[in-house]
Amino acid sequence: MCTHTPKCPSADSPDREAAQVVAAHPEQGWSLLCNALVLFDDTGELLPDGRIIAPHRPLAAATA
């Protein structure tokens, strides 16, 4: 799907979220990336093969 240079990381790469956005739908809470990954606003992901990656927001830092 990626035709630009440099190529975007594949959907199987650890840095898959760094791919370019090709369709953004902020009103619906998701974006389609160049590597066919659907990235949701809650940081969940839908991979091209149908696998789901649960939301993975960083935990807030604990204060002393």
Secondary structure, DSSP 4 states (H G I P E B T S, - for coil): ---SSSPPPPTTSTTGGGSPEEEEETTTTEEEETTS-EEETTS-EE-TTS-EE---PPPPPPP-
